[in-house]
Amino acid sequence: MNPARKRKLLIVSSALIVLSIASALVLYALRQNISLFYTPTQIAAGDAPLQRAIRMGGMVKEGSLCGQKKVWR
C-alpha cells in the first residue's frame, strides 16, 4: 500500500474512533439528565421513578386546578 494512502487511512480511522468515543461519552452523560414527562395515571400506578425528579404532563380540564389566586401559564 502506498505510504500516503496508509497515512490517510490511519488518520481517518483514528478520527472515527475518537468521534465514536466522544459520542458514547456524551450519550452516557445525557442518559442521567433526560427529563421525561409522566402522566398523572402513570404516577398513580407507580410507573414513575421515585429516586429522581420528574416532570408531570397531561391534559388539564378547565376548572380542575385549585390553588391560590395565581395565573397558571
N, C-alpha and C positions, 0 to 999 in steps of 0.2 A: 504494500500500500504506500502511496506517496506520502512523505513526511508532512507536507502541508495539509493534506486531506486528513491524516491521522490526528494532527493537532486540532483542526476544526471539529472533528468528531468528538474529541476529548472535551473541548470547550462546551459544545452543545450538550453533551450528555451530563457534564458537571453542572451546567446551568439548570437542566431539567431536574436533577437530583436535589439541588438547593431549593428550587421553587416548590418541589413536592414536599420537602421537609417543612418549609415555611408555611405552606398551605395547611398541612396537617397540624402544625402548632397553633395556627390561628383558629382553625375549626375546633380544636380541643379546648382552647381558652373560651371561645364563644358558647360552647355547649353548656357551660355552667351559668351563663348570664342571659340566656334567651328567655324573654318574658312571654309566656303563653297565656292565652285567655281561657278561663274555665267558666262554664255556665253555672248558674245557681243550682241547677239539677245535678251537675257533676260534683259540685262541692258538697251538697247534701248527701249524695251517695257515697262520699268518701274517695272519689277518684282523684282529687287534687292532693298534691304533696303537702305534708304538714311541716316539713323541715325548712322550707324556704318561703319567701314572699311570692305571692301570685297575683295575677290580675283577674278580676271577675268581669265578665261581659255578657251581654244578652239584651233581649228586648225588654223595654220598660213600658208598662201600661200607664196611661195618664192617670195621675192621682194616686199612684202606688208608692211614691216617695214620701216619707214622713221625716220631719226634722225641723230645725229652726227655720226662720224666715230667711232662707238663703237661696240665691239664684243657682240652679244646677245647670252646668254647661256640659 
